[in-house]
Amino acid sequence: MQAWLEMDFLKASITLGRMALGTKNRQQQTAEVCKQHLRENHMRQLGLVEEFIQEIEGTGKNHDVGKWGQFADASWKNEEMLKRLDAAFEKWLNP
């Protein structure tokens, strides 16, 4: 019975590891889409865009690409996410 429990635990650990990797990949993809969108659509304000990116992600030990998830929703529709991102950038520019 103990061997069976250990096997179940191992399977659960592997599944959770895959889910975590998938989540991490999704967070990275979201971050890249957001940063590319900002850089392409606000080229004249590139210095401010980079400052905004650093403010969102943090730096050093506080760096977290998962913070871009605040613009995403459960449907993962990029169009809606980018609208929210643009609104946040405009609000950041004009507090």
Secondary structure as a PSIPRED ss2 file (coil, helix, strand):
# PSIPRED VFORMAT (PSIPRED V4.0)

   1 M C   1.000  0.000  0.000
   2 Q H   0.000  1.000  0.000
   3 A H   0.000  1.000  0.000
   4 W H   0.000  1.000  0.000
   5 L H   0.000  1.000  0.000
   6 E H   0.000  1.000  0.000
   7 M H   0.000  1.000  0.000
   8 D H   0.000  1.000  0.000
   9 F H   0.000  1.000  0.000
  10 L H   0.000  1.000  0.000
  11 K H   0.000  1.000  0.000
  12 A H   0.000  1.000  0.000
  13 S H   0.000  1.000  0.000
  14 I H   0.000  1.000  0.000
  15 T H   0.000  1.000  0.000
  16 L H   0.000  1.000  0.000
  17 G H   0.000  1.000  0.000
  18 R H   0.000  1.000  0.000
  19 M H   0.000  1.000  0.000
  20 A H   0.000  1.000  0.000
  21 L H   0.000  1.000  0.000
  22 G H   0.000  1.000  0.000
  23 T H   0.000  1.000  0.000
  24 K H   0.000  1.000  0.000
  25 N H   0.000  1.000  0.000
  26 R H   0.000  1.000  0.000
  27 Q H   0.000  1.000  0.000
  28 Q H   0.000  1.000  0.000
  29 Q H   0.000  1.000  0.000
  30 T H   0.000  1.000  0.000
  31 A H   0.000  1.000  0.000
  32 E H   0.000  1.000  0.000
  33 V H   0.000  1.000  0.000
  34 C H   0.000  1.000  0.000
  35 K H   0.000  1.000  0.000
  36 Q H   0.000  1.000  0.000
  37 H H   0.000  1.000  0.000
  38 L H   0.000  1.000  0.000
  39 R H   0.000  1.000  0.000
  40 E H   0.000  1.000  0.000
  41 N H   0.000  1.000  0.000
  42 H C   1.000  0.000  0.000
  43 M H   0.000  1.000  0.000
  44 R H   0.000  1.000  0.000
  45 Q H   0.000  1.000  0.000
  46 L H   0.000  1.000  0.000
  47 G H   0.000  1.000  0.000
  48 L H   0.000  1.000  0.000
  49 V H   0.000  1.000  0.000
  50 E H   0.000  1.000  0.000
  51 E H   0.000  1.000  0.000
  52 F H   0.000  1.000  0.000
  53 I H   0.000  1.000  0.000
  54 Q H   0.000  1.000  0.000
  55 E H   0.000  1.000  0.000
  56 I H   0.000  1.000  0.000
  57 E H   0.000  1.000  0.000
  58 G C   1.000  0.000  0.000
  59 T C   1.000  0.000  0.000
  60 G H   0.000  1.000  0.000
  61 K H   0.000  1.000  0.000
  62 N H   0.000  1.000  0.000
  63 H C   1.000  0.000  0.000
  64 D C   1.000  0.000  0.000
  65 V H   0.000  1.000  0.000
  66 G H   0.000  1.000  0.000
  67 K H   0.000  1.000  0.000
  68 W H   0.000  1.000  0.000
  69 G H   0.000  1.000  0.000
  70 Q H   0.000  1.000  0.000
  71 F H   0.000  1.000  0.000
  72 A C   1.000  0.000  0.000
  73 D C   1.000  0.000  0.000
  74 A C   1.000  0.000  0.000
  75 S C   1.000  0.000  0.000
  76 W C   1.000  0.000  0.000
  77 K C   1.000  0.000  0.000
  78 N H   0.000  1.000  0.000
  79 E H   0.000  1.000  0.000
  80 E H   0.000  1.000  0.000
  81 M H   0.000  1.000  0.000
  82 L H   0.000  1.000  0.000
  83 K H   0.000  1.000  0.000
  84 R H   0.000  1.000  0.000
  85 L H   0.000  1.000  0.000
  86 D H   0.000  1.000  0.000
  87 A H   0.000  1.000  0.000
  88 A H   0.000  1.000  0.000
  89 F H   0.000  1.000  0.000
  90 E H   0.000  1.000  0.000
  91 K H   0.000  1.000  0.000
  92 W H   0.000  1.000  0.000
  93 L H   0.000  1.000  0.000
  94 N C   1.000  0.000  0.000
  95 P C   1.000  0.000  0.000
